[in-house]
Amino acid sequence: MYHMNPFAPTGTNPISTLTSIFERCKGAYSEKTLSGYRSDLENFIAWCDDHGHEWVPAEPATVARFIDEQIEALSISTVKRRVEAIKFAHRMFDLPSPASSSEVRLAIRRAARARPSRPKQSLGLTSDLLRPMLAACPDSLAGRRDAALISVGYDTLCRSVELAAVRVEHLAPDLATILIPRAKSDPFGEGRIAHLSPSTREHLAQWLEVSGIEEGPLFQGLHTRKLRGKHLETASIRRIIKRAAARADLGEKAAGLSGHSMRIGAAQDMMVAGIDQVAIMQAGGWKTISVLGRYVENASTRAIHEHRWSRLALNNIQSNLSV
């Protein structure tokens, strides 16, 4: 049985309670994270109000029932995310988490078995798609920007939000490297250095020359063919990729591309090329092999096996020669 903490907000207006939570957390979490927590907690509060339960501190039985009902209409990933929000709220009030109980753990396992699902993944923008897309970019201000953006995104394995945040000041003078200032897996903004290929350096040099940008956001939106001076929105990056795919006449593949496709495709290409998993993790800023595995699982199975077969054949030839 969970006992009332004297500092817990029971009996107060839930909305004002949420406000107090998020006021305390400003600067410690990203705005996107806090917005997600707020949305999920508002959902949980409404459910608790309908069923006559306290939302904080919440009993394990309450959270378990919430999970059982939510999984009837939602995916397991959404349900787990809402449980994380409940854990977060209890943590902010120094209350024990109901999610640590066996009752809630069992409810999550029931939910996972009831609604097994595999996360949908965007199509990887691999090298065989990258080449025609870059070649199809027109010789214009927008075209130079698009080619540089797509090429940098592929080389750096950036998420679209990370790519949008890059500034001219993050580039090395010779354009050989670029600082990625912040990432999802880097909440404290330590940054990571990414290396750029000769081809990407050329696209970047062309973009910097025609745009005249010397400082500020590296990739900017355009209005009446003039720079807006502001960072691109992630939605704009997604549209740029789809537009480049359409220009390259990629057909149905264009629909599967997203702002995440450059990161996925580069990781898949590295895996097919036989590059060590630790090196891929370092290149993309991944912290665990399991997360990386979800990115590369859709890499061309045939290509991976062909690479393996060619290496085995080479080993056999070398063995026969040594006999």
N, C-alpha and C positions, 0 to 999 in steps of 0.2 A: 504494500500500500504506500502510495506517495503522499507525504505530509506537506502541508502548506508552508512555503517559505515566507517569512514575514515581509520580505522585499518583493515578492511576486505581485503582479498587477491585478490579481483577481478582484472583481467587483468594479473595476474602472472601465471606461469606454475602450473597447478593443482598438478602435482607430487611433485614439490618442496614445494607447500603449504601443502600437506599431510605430507611430511617429517617434516616440521616445527611443525605441530600439534603433531606428535608422538614423536618428540624429547622433546617437553615440558612435555609430559605425562609419560616419563620414570620414573619408580619407584612409580608412583601414581596409576597405573593400572597394572594388570597382563599382561604378554606378550601375552597370549591367547586372552584376551579381546581386546587388541590393534590390534592384527592380524585380528580378526574378523571385527572390525570397519574399518580397512584399506581395506579389501576385499569388504565390502559392499559399502564403499564410492567410491572406484574405479568403481564399477558397476554403481552407481548413476552419477558419473562424465561422464562416457562414454555415458550414456543415455541422459544426458543434452547436451552434445556436439553434439549428433546426432539430437537433436530436437531444438537446438539453444537457450537453456536456461542457465542462470547463476546457478551454483550449490551452491554458497554461496556468498551473502545471497540468498536463494531460496525463490521464491514466493510461497504462499500456493497453488495457482492454479497449479504450476509446480509439487509440491510434490503430490497433489491429482491426477494429470494425471499419474504420475509415478506409483502410487499405482494401479490405474485402469488398467494399462497395465501389470504390474508385476503379478497381481493376475491371469491373463489368463494362466500363465505357472507355477507359483510357489505356494507353500502352504502359508496359512495365517501367519504361524509362521515365515517363511522366510521373508515375506513382512514386518511384524511388526519389525523384527530384523533390516532390512534395514532402516526403519523409525527411529529407535533408533540411528542408526549410523549418520543419517542426523541431528538429534537433538544434538548429541554429538559434531559434527563439529561446529554447530552454537554456542553451549555453550562455546567451546574452544576459539572462537573469540568474545565472549561477545555480540553476536547478538541474537535478539529475535527468538525463534524457530517457524518456519512455522507450525510445527506439533501441536501447541497449538490452531490453528485456527479451526473454525467450519467446514471449507471446507475440511481440512485434516481429521478431526475426522469422518466426514460423509463418506469420501472415505474409511477409515478403516472399518467402519461398513458395507459399501457395499461389501467390499472385504470379510469380515467374513461371510456374508450371502450368497455370491456367491460361496465360497469355504469352507463350513463348514467341519471341520475335527477334529478328536480326535488324540492327540499325541500317537504314537506307544510306547508301553512300553515293556521293556525286561521282560522275565519270572522271577518271584520272586524265589530266591533260598531259599525256606522255609525249615523248620526243617525236613520235610519228604524227601526232596532231599539232605539236608545237611548230614544227617546220613550215607546214603550209599556212598556218595562221599568221606567222610572222611575215611570210612572203606576201601574203595578201593585204597587209597593212599599207594603206596609201601613203604617198609621199606628200603628206600635209602635216600641219601642226598636230591635229588629233591623231593621225596615223603614226607619227613619230612617238607621241606619248604612249599610245596603245602598245606599240611594239616594245618600247622600253619597259613598260609596266608588266606585261606578260612575261617577258624574258627575265626580269628581276624576280618576279614572283616564283617562277620555276626554279631559278638558281638558288634562291634563299629558302625555299619551302615555307614561305610566309602564309599565314592566314590573311584573309583580305583586310581585316581590321588592323593587322600589323603593317601591312603594305601601305595602307592609307596614312599611317602615322609617321612614315619615314620622311625625313627632311634632307635637303641638299647638304646640310652640315654633317650628316651621318655618312656621307661618301668619303672614301679616301681620295687624296689628290689625284692618284693615278687610276681611280675608278676600279681598282682590283678587289676592294673589299667594301662592305657596307655594314654599319651598325644597326642591328634591329633593336630598338630601344626598350621595347616591352612586349611581352607575350603572355598568353593565357597561363602558361606554366611558370611565368616569371612575375609574380605579383608585386615584387619589390623593385622592379625596373632595373635589374642589374645588366640586362642586355646581353646580346651575343653577336659575335662577328661572323658574317657570312661572306663567302668568296664568290666572285663573279667571273664568268667565263669570258674569253676574248670577244665572243659574239655579243654577249650582253653589254660589255663595255662599249662596244661600237654603237649599239642601239642607244645606250645612255648618253654617249657623247653627242650623237645626232640630236637627241631630244633636248639636251642642255643648250646646244648651239642655236637651234631654231626657236626655242622658248625664251632664251636669254635669262633663265632663272639662275640666280647666284646664291639665294638663301630662301629659307622658308620651306613649305611643303614641296616635296619632290614631284609628286603627281597631283596635278590640280585639274579642277573642272574648267570647262570652257563655256563662254557665253558670247555669242556672235563672233566666234573664232578668236576670242581674246581670253587670256588667263584670268581666272576669277580670284586667284591669290589665296584660295582656301583648300584644305585637304579634300580629297575625293571621299564621298560617302561609300560605304561598302556595297550598297545597292548599285552604285554607279560602276564599281569594279565588276560586279556580276554582269551588268549590261555590256560593258566593254568586251568581256570575254565572249559572250554570246554573239555580239556583233562581229567580232573577229572570226568566230567559227562560221558564221553565216557567209561572210565574205570569202572564206576559204572553201565554201561549198561542201561542208562536212555532213550535210544531210541530217539524219536523225540524231547523230552524235551531238550536234549543237545543243539539243534540248537537255541532254544529260550533264552539261557543263555548268559549273557554278564558280563562285569566288573562291571556293576551297579546292577546285580541281587542280590548280598548279601545284599545290602542296602534295596532294594525293598522287598525281602523276609522277612527280619527281621522285617520291619515295618508292613508287612501284618500279621506276626505271633503275634506281639504285639497287633494289633487291634483285631484279632480273640480271643486272650486270655482275652480281655476285659480291657486292660490297658488304663488308661486315656490318652486322646489325648495330653494334655500338657506334660505328661511324655514322650510320644513318640517323641514329638517335641524336647524336651531337649536331649533325647538319640541320635537323629539323626542330631541335629543342625539345624532344620527347624525353620524359623522365622514366618511363617504364617500357619494357619490351612488349607487354600485353597491349598497350595502347598503340604502339607502332604496328603490331600484328594486325589490328583492325584496319589500318590504312593500306597495308600491302596485300591483304588476303585476296583482293580482287585483281591483283596483277595477273598478267597473262600466264595462265598455268602452262600452256603449251610452250611459251618462251622460256619459262623457268626450267622445264624438263629438257628442252633442247639445249639449254646452256649446260645442264648437268650431263647430258649425254655426250656433248662435245668434249667436256673436260674428262669424262671417263674414257672416251676413245683416245684422247691424247695421252692419258696415263698408260693405257694399254700399249700404245705404240712405243712409248718410252721404255716400258717394261720389256717388250719384245727385243728392242734394240740392245738392251743391257744384258740379255741372255747370251 
